Structure formats: C-alpha cells, structure tokens
Amino acid sequence: MPFSHKKRIICLPALALFLLLVSCDYSYDVESDVGSLSAYCQKQSHWCGAAAAQMIIHFCCSQKPAVPVTPSWQTADLTSNQNTIHSWMQDYQVNTAYISSPYKHPDAVKGAIMSLKESAPGSFSVFHNNDGERVLHDMFYWMKRMGYPSATLQNGGHWIVVYRYTTDSEPESNNTVNLKNIGIINPGPPPSDHIVVEAPSHKVPVISSEGWYGGYWAQGVSITSWMTAPYYGEYAAVVEPPNTRGKVRVEKMYTGKTSEILSKEEAVNWAAKHVKKYNLTKHKELSCLKKSQPLQALLAYHQEQKRFYYIVPFAPQGQERAGALLILNPYNGNYHECAALDRPFRFLSKNEAVNLTMAETGAKEFKTVDANLKYIYSDLSYSHFYPFWEVKVDGKAFYVVHSGKVFDSLSPLHKTPEGIELDL
C-alpha cells in the first residue's frame, strides 16, 4: 500500500532528525595536566636550562616512584642543586662538540635529566623538527599517555616547562588537533635591578593558542653560536618518550596597524570578560582574581617581535599592587595569557617615569620628552610581563624600571645573527 501524503509529512521530520544525528560532530575538548610540579626559578641569567631540568628531575624523583628517589647529589639548598645541574651541563660534550654555551643545548638538558635523576623512572628524548606543529604534537601525545612534563625552548632561546594543555580532540599517533590553550612554568625571575633574585618562578596556566604562537612559539632555535650545530632553525623539546607523526594547529596572531589599537578602557573591558569566559579563577594560581579588579591597561612594545601588546594588571580593590595580570592582543582584544605574580607588583605610570628621569639627570632645559613601555630581554627585564619605561630626553634614551631606578643603558642577554635579542 503506497504511503499517504499525510504519512509523508510525519516521516520527513523524523528523516531530518536522523540525518542531523548521523552528521553531528561529537568532538570534545581534551585536557591533560601532569599534576603537582615544583616551580624553580633560575638562579643566574643563563641557567634556564638547569632550572627546567631541575623541575623535571624533581618530578621524576618525587612523583613517579612508589618509593621516592633522592639523588646522591641533592641537598636542601636549591641553589646548590641547580649549580650542580648547570655544572654537569657545562661539562657535557657528547653531541655538543664544544659549541659555545653547551648548557643551553637540548642534548645537554636531556642528558642532565637522564643522568642526574639516577634511578628514578623516565626515558627522555630530544624531539626536533622545522615544523613546530609536529613537535607540539609529540609533547602533547606523550604527556597525555605517560604523565611527564616536557621542556621546550621559548622562541628558540629560553627553556620553559610545559605541564598542561587543552586541545579540541585527543592527540593520536597520526592526527591533527587544534590547540585551545597551554600551561607552562617559566623559570625566569622578576626584574630586580640587574640582580637575579632568589624568587619562585611563575606558572602561566592558561596561554591561548594565539598567545602561544605569538609569544612563545614564534621561531625555532636561532642562537648564533649554534648555526652549524644540530637543531639550529628547528623547534626543539625534551619529551618522554618517542616521536609521533601528528600535528597541533596553532592559531596565528593578528597584528594590525597602530591606528587599530584599542583604547585602554576597551582593553580593561576585554580583560574582565576574559576572566569569566576562560574561567581563570578555577586555577589555584589565579584564585586571587576572585577578589581583584583590573587596573589601568598598559600598552607595551615587544622589541624582538616588533609588535604591541596590552598588559592589564589585577589588584584587590583600592590597592595599586597587582597580584595577577592578563596579556591581550591590542588590535582585537583577544586573550593571550594570564599569570599570577610571585609577589604584589606596582607598575610605574608614565608621569612617574618621566619625573624620575628628570630628577636623576638633573635636566632643566630640554625640547622634547617622550616615554613608552618597551620589552627587551636584557639585564633590565627577564619577562614580557615586566616591560620598562624608555624615556627619551631630546633623543637621548634613559630606562626606568618599576622599582624607580633609572639607567642610561641596557645590555641584551643574547643576539641572533639579525641582531635581535633572545632569551637564554
């Protein structure tokens, strides 16, 4: 018996529902976190590799074994322990062929971890490739399965430790996933007037895909003394264990014209929205945001990457010292990252920087004065969280750090062949 017109009308919605169900994408975000990880600050300006190795060695010795391992060289003095790691890396010559600064070399970082963790579990390798998306996939794939953190080079020159990530689907051995956000520990200390202080490093638990691409993964290894050595021009990471063949897509950062830069008020509004959108207060390190308010936004210029970025500090109501800050794209307000500062920090205003410069130099007659926030990895600042004021008096540059000290010069810690300063 043929279907009636009435029955066809009844069946069509059911057919549409069926087609909708079979075509639905059931993808879901996947988050991986290795758990508790001690954060160590680098004790000297060039000890980032030793600090990263120290964090991973400590994790291997205290987290993984049923009975924690205490390496024979380990003492209660964290500085002494890091010095031991640095000295081991300095003396390490296998595969580093007497190149300059072997303690920064990926083989030296891996070698220090494998040797100095002694009997603790873990078998680490150096993953490297011209394609940063493949190296990122290797890290995520094995972090999810083995539960170990990974060390990698921020923009090819400064060691950081990756301990968590979120992607849009499970990283498999040969697939492509999209990065949502990533969490790192940066061993670089806060600024302290040319002196690397005894201070904890800072965790940055939520860096957006765009923020990772622009601020951490912009280029491979570009250390001048390694131009003929392995890894030059490649992305590199120390991971447990072998390579995969997949990729992690990273969202590129939009860089517009100066005329497109948002106002400071707009930046503050975006920052407040992002705290809620990304549920940042769920992270223990960022719980201070629950009782904090955004302060005035600060527009800074990143000298190495030739771009602007906004810093929005957050402080308890009625206070000037920030406990956390957000980094935003100044052209569209996109979220880049948020970090809890190791101690309350007060940023100087433009007028304060100018007045301090005038008082320090004794300048009474001048034609022009201009001041802008700038970041260069140097003896004045180890992190883009802490840009300094560049005050120009009749074209002569002075540099004001937020403690109030004024300098007439700065010393970049490293330069590439193109003359761009890089982290070590």
Secondary structure, 3 states (H helix, E strand, C coil): CCCCHHHHHHHHHHHHHHHHHHHCCCCCCEEEECCCCCCCCCCCCCCHHHHHHHHHHHHHHHCCCCCCCCCCCCCCCHHHHHHHHHHHHHHCCCCCCCCCCHHHCHHHHHHHHHHHCCCCCCCCEEEEECCHHHHHHHHHHHHHHHCCCEEEEECCCEEEEEEEEEECCCCCCCCEEEEEEEEEEECCCCCCCCCCCCCCCEEEEEEEHHHHHHHCCCCCCCCHHHCCCCCCCCEEEEECCCCCCCEEECCCCCCCCHHHCCCHHHHHHHHHHHHHHCCHHHCHHHHHHHHEEECCCEEEEECCCCEEEEEEEEEECCCCCEEEEEEECCCCCCEEEEEEEEEEECCCCHHHHHHHHHHHHCCCCCCCEEEEEEECCECCECCCCCCEEEEEECCEEEEECCCCCEECCCCECCECCCCCECCC
